[in-house]
Amino acid sequence: MKTKSLFSNMVMTIGGAVALLTFLPSDSWACHDYPNPIAFQHPLSNESDLLPNGMMAIVYQPEQGEQMIHVTVHRIHMIMAGHHPYLPERQDPKYIVLQTDGTISSMTYVIIANALYYGTGRDSLGFPTKTWIDSNEDGLNGNERATFQTAKLQEKLASVR
């Protein structure tokens, strides 16, 4: 008799824990299931980084009261040494022209206007810690898919569990 009672109590406890965990917020839900389009409206004009994978990351100004950094990662169409103010791509909405100070001279990057990745946070290499891929590169419109979280964030989530 006691065994049956102990077993039913254990099942109810496990079932209650599972139900509770499904309703508790998680760190991975902190930025919703999709990127917030409003957070990607005001890029910091002086904050763009060439990433180790050959793509360009652009950092966005956090909204008032928000501490989360937002980053877009774009494919690079063309790289040129020097300053090029009269590129035809400047008038084409499919491209963004970025002028940066290189180590030897200024550099001009022509990048695809719509990002391939949207992300939040940044790791030590400049990559976003949580990302969504927009494989169509058609802007934020709800068809983005969550892709990965960096190992540092996964370790943090594992230690919380």
HELIX and SHEET records of a PDB file:
HELIX    1   1 LYS A    2  PHE A   23  1                                  22    
HELIX    2   2 ASP A   27  TRP A   29  5                                   3    
HELIX    3   3 PRO A   37  PHE A   40  5                                   4    
HELIX    4   4 PRO A   88  GLN A   91  5                                   4    
HELIX    5   5 ALA A  151  VAL A  160  1                                  10    
SHEET    1   A 6 PRO A  43  LEU A  50  0                                        
SHEET    2   A 6 MET A  56  TYR A  60 -1                                        
SHEET    3   A 6 HIS A  70  HIS A  74 -1                                        
SHEET    4   A 6 TYR A 117  THR A 120 -1                                        
SHEET    5   A 6 LYS A 130  ILE A 133 -1                                        
SHEET    6   A 6 ARG A 145  GLN A 149 -1                                        
SHEET    1   B 3 ILE A  76  ALA A  81  0                                        
SHEET    2   B 3 SER A 106  ILE A 112 -1                                        
SHEET    3   B 3 TYR A  95  ASP A 101 -1                                        
END                                                                             
